[in-house]
Amino acid sequence: MKTKSAIRYSESFKLRVVRELEDGRFETITQARRHYGISGTRTIHGWLKEFGKNSMLPKVVRVETPEEQIELKRLRERVKQLEKAVADQFIASEVEKSFLEIACERAGYDDVEEFKK
């Protein structure tokens, strides 16, 4: 069984790849990786995190005012309430159907639709 040896890159090489990415020589990290023959898919991501301006790393920035945070919390609570109401209504509907089926059975009706007429 062969063991895979780790490839070590010099700091100057890492800086060059990061700089070329940030300067726009490559449109994507994958292009740079293929150009330089770097096999690891997360290698350059680590270099960007360590040496870069973080402009190439995907990120999400959310800016919320305190009022928006309160509104979001209120809306999430409302969603929970509505989900519970829907679940309760579903259970009530199922109980009602079962009760109707039992009542029809005891009254001698074979079909619930026949009983409803």
Secondary structure, 3 states (H helix, E strand, C coil): CCCCCCCCCCHHHHHHHHHHHHHCCCCCHHHHHHHHCCCCCCHHHHHHHHHCCCCCCCCCCCCCCHHHHHHHHHHHHHHHHHHHHHHHHHHHHHHHHHHHHHHHHHHCCCCHHHHHC
